[in-house]
Amino acid sequence: MIDSQPELFAQPKRSASKILAGVAALVITALVFAGYAILRKRHAQESRSLALSSPAAEPRKPPVALVMVDEALLQGSKTIIGGTVKNTSTEKLEGLSVELELKRRRDGIAERQILALEPTHLEPEQEGRYSLELKAQDYGSARLVALKAGPSMVSLPYATAQGQRRPAERFEPKTVKIEKRPSKPGGFLNTPDNPARVP
């Protein structure tokens, strides 16, 4: 006969802890969602106020000139950078110059240089040239930055195109004569009696 005894160790009820964990998870989720909503609303307000405070973007003006950039030409220790500017508008352009950005080889710092056109005044469909001579070892690259006009150096809208290509390098053929030393049959070229440097 087995006596029925009351259980000495009762299992604690886990349903209360599960409910508490579920409520905590819901509260944390709600807090994260509310924070995201607040940040999104603040970002939308800042974007709207920034758009209202900045002036409206002006429509792009059509180009008034075509700038043709020639490939750099190497002449000895010098590099020649140049190109042509063509007036594609119906008006006379006065006081024209181009602005170039030059990168130094030594430290990579960019310098800006303004070159006047020759001639500086262009009638419609007329062309002008610009040119700059640099030491090849000083600068690694050059880039067109702007087209300027007038004494106040107002930037003009322009289009770019490939200019003159660098001519292909021609090498003069050289004939090299190698003198053959007379040698004895079975003899060596380099002996203690006749020392010669071996290449």
N, CA and C atoms as an extended XYZ file, in Angstrom:
597
Properties=species:S:1:pos:R:3:atomname:S:1:resname:S:1:resid:I:1 pbc="F F F"
N         0.827       -1.161        0.000 N   MET     1
C         0.000        0.000        0.000 CA  MET     1
C         0.877        1.231        0.000 C   MET     1
N         0.532        2.128       -0.880 N   ILE     2
C         1.324        3.348       -1.022 CA  ILE     2
C         0.524        4.484       -0.435 C   ILE     2
N         1.206        5.142        0.495 N   ASP     3
C         0.540        6.297        1.109 CA  ASP     3
C         0.680        7.493        0.196 C   ASP     3
N        -0.338        8.224        0.045 N   SER     4
C        -0.257        9.467       -0.742 CA  SER     4
C         0.144       10.584        0.187 C   SER     4
N         1.270       11.192       -0.133 N   GLN     5
C         1.776       12.286        0.692 CA  GLN     5
C         1.729       13.563       -0.127 C   GLN     5
N         1.509       14.624        0.540 N   PRO     6
C         1.501       15.896       -0.210 CA  PRO     6
C         2.911       16.190       -0.736 C   PRO     6
N         2.980       16.836       -1.883 N   GLU     7
C         4.293       17.166       -2.455 CA  GLU     7
C         5.012       18.146       -1.554 C   GLU     7
N         6.290       17.832       -1.317 N   LEU     8
C         7.063       18.710       -0.443 CA  LEU     8
C         7.608       19.920       -1.203 C   LEU     8
N         7.963       19.675       -2.454 N   PHE     9
C         8.541       20.778       -3.251 CA  PHE     9
C         7.555       21.145       -4.358 C   PHE     9
N         6.934       22.242       -4.216 N   ALA    10
C         5.968       22.678       -5.236 CA  ALA    10
C         6.694       23.547       -6.258 C   ALA    10
N         6.412       23.358       -7.525 N   GLN    11
C         7.010       24.159       -8.603 CA  GLN    11
C         6.379       25.551       -8.572 C   GLN    11
N         7.200       26.603       -8.603 N   PRO    12
C         6.608       27.946       -8.641 CA  PRO    12
C         5.928       28.155       -9.989 C   PRO    12
N         4.905       28.915       -9.996 N   LYS    13
C         4.153       29.178      -11.219 CA  LYS    13
C         4.936       30.140      -12.100 C   LYS    13
N         5.142       29.729      -13.338 N   ARG    14
C         5.934       30.540      -14.260 CA  ARG    14
C         5.054       31.446      -15.095 C   ARG    14
N         3.805       31.316      -15.017 N   SER    15
C         2.938       32.123      -15.861 CA  SER    15
C         3.062       33.607      -15.521 C   SER    15
N         3.281       33.967      -14.275 N   ALA    16
C         3.421       35.382      -13.885 CA  ALA    16
C         4.710       35.968      -14.454 C   ALA    16
N         5.815       35.213      -14.452 N   SER    17
C         7.075       35.733      -14.991 CA  SER    17
C         7.017       35.851      -16.513 C   SER    17
N         6.312       34.942      -17.169 N   LYS    18
C         6.165       35.029      -18.621 CA  LYS    18
C         5.347       36.252      -19.007 C   LYS    18
N         4.318       36.534      -18.256 N   ILE    19
C         3.485       37.715      -18.536 CA  ILE    19
C         4.299       38.977      -18.329 C   ILE    19
N         5.091       39.015      -17.248 N   LEU    20
C         5.927       40.185      -16.964 CA  LEU    20
C         6.964       40.396      -18.072 C   LEU    20
N         7.589       39.319      -18.581 N   ALA    21
C         8.570       39.433      -19.668 CA  ALA    21
C         7.901       39.914      -20.951 C   ALA    21
N         6.714       39.426      -21.250 N   GLY    22
C         5.979       39.854      -22.437 CA  GLY    22
C         5.628       41.336      -22.377 C   GLY    22
N         5.183       41.804      -21.208 N   VAL    23
C         4.839       43.219      -21.036 CA  VAL    23
C         6.092       44.087      -21.197 C   VAL    23
N         7.218       43.652      -20.635 N   ALA    24
C         8.473       44.415      -20.759 CA  ALA    24
C         8.899       44.513      -22.226 C   ALA    24
N         8.769       43.417      -22.971 N   ALA    25
C         9.129       43.428      -24.390 CA  ALA    25
C         8.235       44.382      -25.169 C   ALA    25
N         6.950       44.383      -24.871 N   LEU    26
C         6.026       45.302      -25.547 CA  LEU    26
C         6.356       46.763      -25.237 C   LEU    26
N         6.687       47.046      -23.973 N   VAL    27
C         7.032       48.430      -23.585 CA  VAL    27
C         8.293       48.893      -24.306 C   VAL    27
N         9.312       48.031      -24.375 N   ILE    28
C        10.558       48.402      -25.053 CA  ILE    28
C        10.315       48.621      -26.547 C   ILE    28
N         9.533       47.759      -27.167 N   THR    29
C         9.205       47.911      -28.586 CA  THR    29
C         8.466       49.219      -28.837 C   THR    29
N         7.513       49.537      -27.972 N   ALA    30
C         6.749       50.787      -28.119 CA  ALA    30
C         7.673       51.998      -27.976 C   ALA    30
N         8.623       51.953      -27.022 N   LEU    31
C         9.552       53.071      -26.840 CA  LEU    31
C        10.454       53.261      -28.061 C   LEU    31
N        10.967       52.158      -28.628 N   VAL    32
C        11.816       52.252      -29.818 CA  VAL    32
C        11.022       52.822      -30.990 C   VAL    32
N         9.806       52.356      -31.191 N   PHE    33
C         8.976       52.850      -32.291 CA  PHE    33
C         8.664       54.336      -32.119 C   PHE    33
N         8.337       54.755      -30.870 N   ALA    34
C         8.031       56.169      -30.609 CA  ALA    34
C         9.267       57.041      -30.862 C   ALA    34
N        10.455       56.569      -30.442 N   GLY    35
C        11.685       57.339      -30.694 CA  GLY    35
C        11.963       57.477      -32.177 C   GLY    35
N        11.760       56.391      -32.942 N   TYR    36
C        11.957       56.439      -34.403 CA  TYR    36
C        10.989       57.432      -35.043 C   TYR    36
N         9.726       57.420      -34.602 N   ALA    37
C         8.726       58.335      -35.166 CA  ALA    37
C         9.085       59.784      -34.874 C   ALA    37
N         9.576       60.052      -33.668 N   ILE    38
C         9.960       61.428      -33.302 CA  ILE    38
C        11.145       61.887      -34.143 C   ILE    38
N        12.175       61.034      -34.294 N   LEU    39
C        13.346       61.405      -35.098 CA  LEU    39
C        12.972       61.620      -36.562 C   LEU    39
N        12.081       60.801      -37.086 N   ARG    40
C        11.668       60.956      -38.483 CA  ARG    40
C        10.909       62.266      -38.688 C   ARG    40
N        10.045       62.609      -37.740 N   LYS    41
C         9.286       63.859      -37.844 CA  LYS    41
C        10.220       65.065      -37.760 C   LYS    41
N        11.208       65.008      -36.861 N   ARG    42
C        12.169       66.112      -36.718 CA  ARG    42
C        12.998       66.276      -37.996 C   ARG    42
N        13.423       65.158      -38.585 N   HIS    43
C        14.202       65.224      -39.833 CA  HIS    43
C        13.371       65.834      -40.962 C   HIS    43
N        12.091       65.468      -41.046 N   ALA    44
C        11.219       66.025      -42.088 CA  ALA    44
C        11.051       67.534      -41.904 C   ALA    44
N        10.918       67.992      -40.656 N   GLN    45
C        10.774       69.426      -40.394 CA  GLN    45
C        12.053       70.177      -40.758 C   GLN    45
N        13.219       69.622      -40.406 N   GLU    46
C        14.491       70.275      -40.728 CA  GLU    46
C        14.703       70.337      -42.246 C   GLU    46
N        14.349       69.261      -42.946 N   SER    47
C        14.496       69.256      -44.409 CA  SER    47
C        13.585       70.294      -45.052 C   SER    47
N        12.359       70.419      -44.555 N   ARG    48
C        11.414       71.388      -45.090 CA  ARG    48
C        11.906       72.808      -44.851 C   ARG    48
N        12.387       73.084      -43.621 N   SER    49
C        12.870       74.443      -43.323 CA  SER    49
C        14.121       74.783      -44.121 C   SER    49
N        14.988       73.795      -44.361 N   LEU    50
C        16.192       74.021      -45.167 CA  LEU    50
C        15.818       74.305      -46.614 C   LEU    50
N        14.829       73.569      -47.140 N   ALA    51
C        14.394       73.792      -48.520 CA  ALA    51
C        13.755       75.161      -48.686 C   ALA    51
N        13.037       75.626      -47.665 N   LEU    52
C        12.405       76.943      -47.755 CA  LEU    52
C        13.413       78.069      -47.610 C   LEU    52
N        14.466       77.860      -46.799 N   SER    53
C        15.443       78.925      -46.571 CA  SER    53
C        16.429       79.078      -47.723 C   SER    53
N        16.738       77.981      -48.447 N   SER    54
C        17.694       78.083      -49.556 CA  SER    54
C        16.987       78.638      -50.786 C   SER    54
N        17.711       79.468      -51.557 N   PRO    55
C        17.073       80.028      -52.751 CA  PRO    55
C        16.828       78.926      -53.783 C   PRO    55
N        15.829       79.153      -54.590 N   ALA    56
C        15.496       78.157      -55.614 CA  ALA    56
C        16.640       78.047      -56.611 C   ALA    56
N        16.939       76.834      -57.009 N   ALA    57
C        18.038       76.604      -57.947 CA  ALA    57
C        17.684       77.214      -59.305 C   ALA    57
N        18.625       77.965      -59.839 N   GLU    58
C        18.401       78.582      -61.137 CA  GLU    58
C        18.497       77.518      -62.219 C   GLU    58
N        17.683       77.653      -63.248 N   PRO    59
C        17.806       76.680      -64.338 CA  PRO    59
C        19.153       76.837      -65.029 C   PRO    59
N        19.673       75.719      -65.511 N   ARG    60
C        20.984       75.750      -66.169 CA  ARG    60
C        20.906       76.537      -67.454 C   ARG    60
N        21.875       77.423      -67.627 N   LYS    61
C        21.919       78.232      -68.837 CA  LYS    61
C        22.612       77.441      -69.941 C   LYS    61
N        22.234       77.699      -71.185 N   PRO    62
C        22.904       76.993      -72.284 CA  PRO    62
C        24.339       77.485      -72.412 C   PRO    62
N        25.251       76.623      -72.861 N   PRO    63
C        26.652       77.042      -72.980 CA  PRO    63
C        26.811       78.127      -74.033 C   PRO    63
N        27.706       79.079      -73.728 N   VAL    64
C        27.979       80.170      -74.671 CA  VAL    64
C        29.281       79.940      -75.418 C   VAL    64
N        30.024       78.914      -75.007 N   ALA    65
C        31.313       78.638      -75.656 CA  ALA    65
C        31.609       77.151      -75.609 C   ALA    65
N        32.429       76.718      -76.561 N   LEU    66
C        32.916       75.343      -76.604 CA  LEU    66
C        34.415       75.386      -76.349 C   LEU    66
N        34.849       74.716      -75.277 N   VAL    67
C        36.268       74.684      -74.923 CA  VAL    67
C        36.829       73.337      -75.352 C   VAL    67
N        37.785       73.375      -76.295 N   MET    68
C        38.435       72.152      -76.768 CA  MET    68
C        39.803       72.050      -76.087 C   MET    68
N        39.967       70.985      -75.310 N   VAL    69
C        41.183       70.791      -74.524 CA  VAL    69
C        42.121       69.856      -75.282 C   VAL    69
N        43.318       70.357      -75.624 N   ASP    70
C        44.316       69.547      -76.326 CA  ASP    70
C        44.994       68.597      -75.351 C   ASP    70
N        45.509       67.486      -75.876 N   GLU    71
C        46.316       66.588      -75.042 CA  GLU    71
C        47.640       67.281      -74.735 C   GLU    71
N        48.171       67.037      -73.541 N   ALA    72
C        49.444       67.654      -73.149 CA  ALA    72
C        50.546       67.210      -74.094 C   ALA    72
N        51.397       68.158      -74.461 N   LEU    73
C        52.471       67.895      -75.407 CA  LEU    73
C        53.800       67.969      -74.674 C   LEU    73
N        54.620       66.926      -74.783 N   LEU    74
C        55.927       66.905      -74.136 CA  LEU    74
C        56.983       67.362      -75.128 C   LEU    74
N        57.780       68.344      -74.693 N   GLN    75
C        58.904       68.807      -75.504 CA  GLN    75
C        60.122       68.897      -74.599 C   GLN    75
N        60.934       67.847      -74.635 N   GLY    76
C        62.107       67.804      -73.765 CA  GLY    76
C        61.672       67.701      -72.313 C   GLY    76
N        62.095       68.669      -71.496 N   SER    77
C        61.739       68.669      -70.078 CA  SER    77
C        60.513       69.529      -69.794 C   SER    77
N        59.832       69.997      -70.857 N   LYS    78
C        58.681       70.875      -70.678 CA  LYS    78
C        57.403       70.192      -71.156 C   LYS    78
N        56.294       70.586      -70.529 N   THR    79
C        54.964       70.138      -70.923 CA  THR    79
C        54.182       71.366      -71.376 C   THR    79
N        53.530       71.259      -72.535 N   ILE    80
C        52.726       72.363      -73.040 CA  ILE    80
C        51.262       71.956      -72.955 C   ILE    80
N        50.482       72.772      -72.226 N   ILE    81
C        49.053       72.542      -72.054 CA  ILE    81
C        48.332       73.661      -72.811 C   ILE    81
N        47.344       73.307      -73.602 N   GLY    82
C        46.641       74.336      -74.359 CA  GLY    82
C        45.318       73.846      -74.886 C   GLY    82
N        44.686       74.739      -75.650 N   GLY    83
C        43.399       74.397      -76.231 CA  GLY    83
C        42.810       75.580      -76.966 C   GLY    83
N        41.573       75.402      -77.410 N   THR    84
C        40.874       76.407      -78.193 CA  THR    84
C        39.509       76.662      -77.581 C   THR    84
N        39.078       77.933      -77.594 N   VAL    85
C        37.746       78.315      -77.132 CA  VAL    85
C        37.002       78.905      -78.319 C   VAL    85
N        35.813       78.354      -78.592 N   LYS    86
C        34.996       78.853      -79.706 CA  LYS    86
C        33.731       79.482      -79.145 C   LYS    86
N        33.421       80.706      -79.590 N   ASN    87
C        32.214       81.406      -79.174 CA  ASN    87
C        31.029       80.808      -79.928 C   ASN    87
N        30.161       80.096      -79.219 N   THR    88
C        28.994       79.467      -79.857 CA  THR    88
C        27.727       80.284      -79.638 C   THR    88
N        27.828       81.432      -78.995 N   SER    89
C        26.645       82.267      -78.770 CA  SER    89
C        26.484       83.263      -79.915 C   SER    89
N        25.458       84.081      -79.830 N   THR    90
C        25.215       85.101      -80.852 CA  THR    90
C        25.736       86.458      -80.419 C   THR    90
N        26.376       86.522      -79.237 N   GLU    91
C        26.890       87.786      -78.709 CA  GLU    91
C        28.407       87.771      -78.687 C   GLU    91
N        28.989       88.954      -78.594 N   LYS    92
C        30.436       89.083      -78.476 CA  LYS    92
C        30.837       88.793      -77.030 C   LYS    92
N        31.849       87.962      -76.859 N   LEU    93
C        32.372       87.648      -75.524 CA  LEU    93
C        33.674       88.400      -75.335 C   LEU    93
N        33.790       89.137      -74.218 N   GLU    94
C        34.958       89.997      -74.004 CA  GLU    94
C        35.713       89.592      -72.750 C   GLU    94
N        37.027       89.798      -72.808 N   GLY    95
C        37.890       89.536      -71.656 CA  GLY    95
C        37.895       88.085      -71.231 C   GLY    95
N        37.989       87.177      -72.190 N   LEU    96
C        37.908       85.753      -71.880 CA  LEU    96
C        39.220       85.198      -71.336 C   LEU    96
N        39.078       84.290      -70.392 N   SER    97
C        40.227       83.562      -69.847 CA  SER    97
C        39.727       82.211      -69.337 C   SER    97
N        40.635       81.257      -69.245 N   VAL    98
C        40.294       79.945      -68.698 CA  VAL    98
C        41.027       79.748      -67.386 C   VAL    98
N        40.410       78.983      -66.499 N   GLU    99
C        41.030       78.681      -65.207 CA  GLU    99
C        41.364       77.198      -65.188 C   GLU    99
N        42.633       76.895      -64.906 N   LEU   100
C        43.112       75.514      -64.852 CA  LEU   100
C        43.488       75.151      -63.423 C   LEU   100
N        43.294       73.874      -63.084 N   GLU   101
C        43.749       73.349      -61.799 CA  GLU   101
C        44.939       72.437      -62.082 C   GLU   101
N        46.088       72.775      -61.514 N   LEU   102
C        47.324       72.023      -61.728 CA  LEU   102
C        47.676       71.279      -60.441 C   LEU   102
N        48.006       69.984      -60.566 N   LYS   103
C        48.405       69.197      -59.398 CA  LYS   103
C        49.906       69.003      -59.401 C   LYS   103
N        50.525       69.387      -58.287 N   ARG   104
C        51.976       69.246      -58.182 CA  ARG   104
C        52.339       67.792      -57.922 C   ARG   104
N        53.466       67.361      -58.514 N   ARG   105
C        53.928       65.980      -58.331 CA  ARG   105
C        54.449       65.747      -56.920 C   ARG   105
N        55.134       66.739      -56.370 N   ARG   106
C        55.840       66.562      -55.106 CA  ARG   106
C        54.892       66.242      -53.955 C   ARG   106
N        53.829       67.024      -53.785 N   ASP   107
C        52.959       66.846      -52.631 CA  ASP   107
C        51.487       66.653      -52.989 C   ASP   107
N        51.129       66.686      -54.278 N   GLY   108
C        49.751       66.462      -54.695 CA  GLY   108
C        48.818       67.632      -54.463 C   GLY   108
N        49.366       68.778      -54.047 N   ILE   109
C        48.532       69.961      -53.796 CA  ILE   109
C        48.122       70.574      -55.133 C   ILE   109
N        46.853       71.004      -55.201 N   ALA   110
C        46.323       71.603      -56.434 CA  ALA   110
C        46.495       73.116      -56.402 C   ALA   110
N        46.948       73.662      -57.509 N   GLU   111
C        47.070       75.113      -57.680 CA  GLU   111
C        46.138       75.530      -58.801 C   GLU   111
N        45.628       76.752      -58.730 N   ARG   112
C        44.773       77.271      -59.801 CA  ARG   112
C        45.522       78.376      -60.535 C   ARG   112
N        45.377       78.375      -61.845 N   GLN   113
C        46.047       79.372      -62.675 CA  GLN   113
C        45.077       79.845      -63.751 C   GLN   113
N        45.068       81.162      -63.989 N   ILE   114
C        44.179       81.755      -64.992 CA  ILE   114
C        45.009       82.134      -66.202 C   ILE   114
N        44.551       81.692      -67.390 N   LEU   115
C        45.244       81.975      -68.645 CA  LEU   115
C        44.339       82.797      -69.544 C   LEU   115
N        44.867       83.901      -70.059 N   ALA   116
C        44.092       84.742      -70.978 CA  ALA   116
C        44.085       84.117      -72.357 C   ALA   116
N        42.984       84.304      -73.067 N   LEU   117
C        42.877       83.814      -74.435 CA  LEU   117
C        43.567       84.782      -75.382 C   LEU   117
N        43.937       84.280      -76.529 N   GLU   118
C        44.513       85.136      -77.574 CA  GLU   118
C        43.688       84.946      -78.832 C   GLU   118
N        42.854       85.808      -79.259 N   PRO   119
C        42.500       87.113      -78.688 CA  PRO   119
C        41.527       86.953      -77.519 C   PRO   119
N        41.460       87.972      -76.679 N   THR   120
C        40.596       87.913      -75.492 CA  THR   120
C        39.145       88.218      -75.823 C   THR   120
N        38.874       88.890      -76.948 N   HIS   121
C        37.500       89.196      -77.367 CA  HIS   121
C        37.142       88.306      -78.551 C   HIS   121
N        36.017       87.620      -78.455 N   LEU   122
C        35.597       86.708      -79.522 CA  LEU   122
C        34.222       87.100      -80.055 C   LEU   122
N        34.162       87.268      -81.358 N   GLU   123
C        32.886       87.466      -82.039 CA  GLU   123
C        32.205       86.100      -82.160 C   GLU   123
N        30.904       86.069      -82.499 N   PRO   124
C        30.251       84.771      -82.686 CA  PRO   124
C        30.984       83.916      -83.722 C   PRO   124
N        31.145       82.630      -83.394 N   GLU   125
C        31.831       81.628      -84.226 CA  GLU   125
C        33.340       81.859      -84.344 C   GLU   125
N        33.894       82.821      -83.631 N   GLN   126
C        35.339       83.057      -83.664 CA  GLN   126
C        36.013       82.193      -82.597 C   GLN   126
N        37.284       81.843      -82.831 N   GLU   127
C        38.030       81.002      -81.902 CA  GLU   127
C        39.220       81.749      -81.334 C   GLU   127
N        39.589       81.396      -80.117 N   GLY   128
C        40.781       81.927      -79.462 CA  GLY   128
C        41.549       80.786      -78.820 C   GLY   128
N        42.854       80.962      -78.639 N   ARG   129
C        43.693       79.900      -78.077 CA  ARG   129
C        44.245       80.302      -76.725 C   ARG   129
N        44.514       79.280      -75.911 N   TYR   130
C        45.225       79.463      -74.649 CA  TYR   130
C        46.332       78.431      -74.598 C   TYR   130
N        47.422       78.779      -73.909 N   SER   131
C        48.560       77.868      -73.837 CA  SER   131
C        49.360       78.160      -72.571 C   SER   131
N        49.947       77.113      -72.002 N   LEU   132
C        50.760       77.242      -70.793 CA  LEU   132
C        51.905       76.252      -70.890 C   LEU   132
N        53.111       76.727      -70.572 N   GLU   133
C        54.307       75.881      -70.606 CA  GLU   133
C        54.761       75.638      -69.167 C   GLU   133
N        54.929       74.366      -68.817 N   LEU   134
C        55.307       73.969      -67.456 CA  LEU   134
C        56.504       73.039      -67.493 C   LEU   134
N        57.194       72.929      -66.367 N   LYS   135
C        58.252       71.927      -66.236 CA  LYS   135
C        57.583       70.584      -65.984 C   LYS   135
N        57.961       69.589      -66.754 N   ALA   136
C        57.318       68.270      -66.669 CA  ALA   136
C        57.502       67.641      -65.293 C   ALA   136
N        58.634       67.899      -64.637 N   GLN   137
C        58.877       67.267      -63.346 CA  GLN   137
C        58.128       67.940      -62.202 C   GLN   137
N        57.546       69.136      -62.437 N   ASP   138
C        56.857       69.850      -61.357 CA  ASP   138
C        55.387       69.482      -61.228 C   ASP   138
N        54.702       69.246      -62.347 N   TYR   139
C        53.258       69.032      -62.315 CA  TYR   139
C        52.886       67.695      -62.948 C   TYR   139
N        51.897       67.021      -62.330 N   GLY   140
C        51.481       65.715      -62.814 CA  GLY   140
C        50.228       65.740      -63.661 C   GLY   140
N        49.311       66.686      -63.412 N   SER   141
C        48.077       66.733      -64.189 CA  SER   141
C        47.530       68.152      -64.212 C   SER   141
N        46.694       68.408      -65.222 N   ALA   142
C        46.024       69.699      -65.371 CA  ALA   142
C        44.586       69.442      -65.751 C   ALA   142
N        43.674       70.285      -65.230 N   ARG   143
C        42.249       70.099      -65.480 CA  ARG   143
C        41.595       71.456      -65.657 C   ARG   143
N        40.695       71.557      -66.656 N   LEU   144
C        39.951       72.789      -66.893 CA  LEU   144
C        38.894       72.940      -65.814 C   LEU   144
N        38.836       74.127      -65.179 N   VAL   145
C        37.908       74.357      -64.082 CA  VAL   145
C        36.803       75.329      -64.477 C   VAL   145
N        37.152       76.426      -65.174 N   ALA   146
C        36.142       77.443      -65.471 CA  ALA   146
C        36.536       78.258      -66.691 C   ALA   146
N        35.526       78.894      -67.278 N   LEU   147
C        35.706       79.881      -68.339 CA  LEU   147
C        35.219       81.201      -67.769 C   LEU   147
N        36.081       82.207      -67.767 N   LYS   148
C        35.764       83.495      -67.142 CA  LYS   148
C        35.686       84.580      -68.204 C   LYS   148
N        34.917       85.639      -67.878 N   ALA   149
C        34.779       86.756      -68.802 CA  ALA   149
C        34.752       88.072      -68.042 C   ALA   149
N        35.292       89.115      -68.685 N   GLY   150
C        35.230       90.469      -68.143 CA  GLY   150
C        36.211       90.707      -67.020 C   GLY   150
N        36.309       91.982      -66.599 N   PRO   151
C        37.234       92.323      -65.515 CA  PRO   151
C        36.802       91.745      -64.169 C   PRO   151
N        35.500       91.472      -64.006 N   SER   152
C        35.023       90.903      -62.733 CA  SER   152
C        35.125       89.385      -62.709 C   SER   152
N        35.640       88.784      -63.781 N   MET   153
C        35.874       87.336      -63.868 CA  MET   153
C        34.600       86.533      -63.588 C   MET   153
N        33.545       86.851      -64.325 N   VAL   154
C        32.278       86.133      -64.192 CA  VAL   154
C        32.405       84.780      -64.883 C   VAL   154
N        31.949       83.720      -64.227 N   SER   155
C        31.999       82.380      -64.818 CA  SER   155
C        30.908       82.245      -65.877 C   SER   155
N        31.287       81.712      -67.020 N   LEU   156
C        30.357       81.502      -68.128 CA  LEU   156
C        30.066       80.013      -68.278 C   LEU   156
N        28.832       79.665      -68.698 N   PRO   157
C        28.555       78.255      -68.978 CA  PRO   157
C        29.246       77.843      -70.283 C   PRO   157
N        29.829       76.645      -70.283 N   TYR   158
C        30.570       76.173      -71.453 CA  TYR   158
C        30.429       74.670      -71.589 C   TYR   158
N        30.732       74.190      -72.776 N   ALA   159
C        30.789       72.752      -73.039 CA  ALA   159
C        32.234       72.412      -73.385 C   ALA   159
N        32.625       71.165      -73.172 N   THR   160
C        34.005       70.766      -73.473 CA  THR   160
C        34.018       69.705      -74.562 C   THR   160
N        35.150       69.632      -75.254 N   ALA   161
C        35.344       68.620      -76.291 CA  ALA   161
C        36.824       68.305      -76.381 C   ALA   161
N        37.127       67.169      -77.004 N   GLN   162
C        38.515       66.768      -77.221 CA  GLN   162
C        39.145       67.681      -78.259 C   GLN   162
N        40.305       68.206      -77.939 N   GLY   163
C        41.035       69.059      -78.871 CA  GLY   163
C        42.031       68.254      -79.680 C   GLY   163
N        43.172       68.876      -79.979 N   GLN   164
C        44.191       68.208      -80.783 CA  GLN   164
C        44.830       67.076      -79.994 C   GLN   164
N        45.072       65.978      -80.689 N   ARG   165
C        45.748       64.846      -80.050 CA  ARG   165
C        47.253       65.034      -80.146 C   ARG   165
N        47.947       64.422      -79.191 N   ARG   166
C        49.403       64.486      -79.201 CA  ARG   166
C        49.922       63.686      -80.383 C   ARG   166
N        50.859       64.254      -81.159 N   PRO   167
C        51.386       63.500      -82.300 CA  PRO   167
C        52.136       62.260      -81.811 C   PRO   167
N        52.088       61.220      -82.619 N   ALA   168
C        52.784       59.971      -82.265 CA  ALA   168
C        54.284       60.224      -82.233 C   ALA   168
N        54.932       59.643      -81.249 N   GLU   169
C        56.380       59.831      -81.116 CA  GLU   169
C        57.099       58.988      -82.159 C   GLU   169
N        58.093       59.597      -82.792 N   ARG   170
C        58.883       58.873      -83.785 CA  ARG   170
C        60.285       58.668      -83.226 C   ARG   170
N        60.757       57.478      -83.365 N   PHE   171
C        62.101       57.157      -82.894 CA  PHE   171
C        63.014       56.994      -84.113 C   PHE   171
N        64.166       57.642      -84.039 N   GLU   172
C        65.150       57.527      -85.113 CA  GLU   172
C        65.847       56.178      -84.986 C   GLU   172
N        65.899       55.410      -86.074 N   PRO   173
C        66.602       54.131      -85.982 CA  PRO   173
C        68.106       54.352      -85.851 C   PRO   173
N        68.721       53.601      -84.973 N   LYS   174
C        70.165       53.705      -84.760 CA  LYS   174
C        70.781       52.352      -85.059 C   LYS   174
N        71.904       52.393      -85.723 N   THR   175
C        72.634       51.172      -86.021 CA  THR   175
C        73.772       51.047      -85.015 C   THR   175
N        73.807       49.928      -84.352 N   VAL   176
C        74.849       49.680      -83.365 CA  VAL   176
C        75.794       48.626      -83.934 C   VAL   176
N        77.079       48.975      -84.003 N   LYS   177
C        78.080       48.026      -84.505 CA  LYS   177
C        78.827       47.427      -83.336 C   LYS   177
N        78.931       46.120      -83.358 N   ILE   178
C        79.675       45.421      -82.317 CA  ILE   178
C        80.897       44.803      -82.978 C   ILE   178
N        82.040       45.176      -82.443 N   GLU   179
C        83.269       44.629      -83.000 CA  GLU   179
C        83.515       43.255      -82.411 C   GLU   179
N        83.796       42.328      -83.282 N   LYS   180
C        84.078       40.973      -82.827 CA  LYS   180
C        85.589       40.827      -82.706 C   LYS   180
N        86.002       40.376      -81.541 N   ARG   181
C        87.433       40.203      -81.307 CA  ARG   181
C        87.923       38.953      -82.021 C   ARG   181
N        89.046       39.061      -82.596 N   PRO   182
C        89.589       37.839      -83.192 CA  PRO   182
C        89.962       36.859      -82.091 C   PRO   182
N        89.573       35.667      -82.246 N   SER   183
C        89.901       34.667      -81.222 CA  SER   183
C        90.590       33.476      -81.873 C   SER   183
N        91.400       32.826      -81.081 N   LYS   184
C        92.073       31.626      -81.552 CA  LYS   184
C        91.083       30.479      -81.509 C   LYS   184
N        91.178       29.565      -82.409 N   PRO   185
C        90.263       28.419      -82.342 CA  PRO   185
C        90.456       27.680      -81.023 C   PRO   185
N        89.335       27.521      -80.290 N   GLY   186
C        89.383       26.803      -79.019 CA  GLY   186
C        89.917       27.661      -77.893 C   GLY   186
N        90.205       28.914      -78.158 N   GLY   187
C        90.739       29.791      -77.120 CA  GLY   187
C        89.621       30.507      -76.379 C   GLY   187
N        89.974       31.049      -75.233 N   PHE   188
C        89.027       31.781      -74.410 CA  PHE   188
C        89.186       33.272      -74.663 C   PHE   188
N        88.070       34.002      -74.521 N   LEU   189
C        88.138       35.458      -74.661 CA  LEU   189
C        88.784       36.098      -73.442 C   LEU   189
N        88.550       35.529      -72.270 N   ASN   190
C        89.021       36.110      -71.031 CA  ASN   190
C        90.055       35.171      -70.415 C   ASN   190
N        91.331       35.568      -70.520 N   THR   191
C        92.424       34.761      -69.969 CA  THR   191
C        93.269       35.650      -69.088 C   THR   191
N        94.121       35.086      -68.259 N   PRO   192
C        95.010       35.934      -67.444 CA  PRO   192
C        95.912       36.805      -68.310 C   PRO   192
N        96.266       36.331      -69.497 N   ASP   193
C        97.107       37.145      -70.380 CA  ASP   193
C        96.307       38.248      -71.071 C   ASP   193
N        95.011       37.993      -71.300 N   ASN   194
C        94.152       38.945      -71.996 CA  ASN   194
C        92.871       39.127      -71.180 C   ASN   194
N        92.918       39.875      -70.045 N   PRO   195
C        91.691       40.011      -69.218 CA  PRO   195
C        90.670       40.908      -69.918 C   PRO   195
N        89.414       40.500      -69.827 N   ALA   196
C        88.315       41.296      -70.388 CA  ALA   196
C        87.134       41.232      -69.422 C   ALA   196
N        86.379       42.290      -69.393 N   ARG   197
C        85.231       42.343      -68.487 CA  ARG   197
C        84.081       41.566      -69.094 C   ARG   197
N        83.485       40.677      -68.303 N   VAL   198
C        82.379       39.862      -68.770 CA  VAL   198
C        81.094       40.619      -68.442 C   VAL   198
N        80.207       40.783      -69.426 N   PRO   199
C        78.991       41.539      -69.148 CA  PRO   199
C        78.053       40.800      -68.231 C   PRO   199
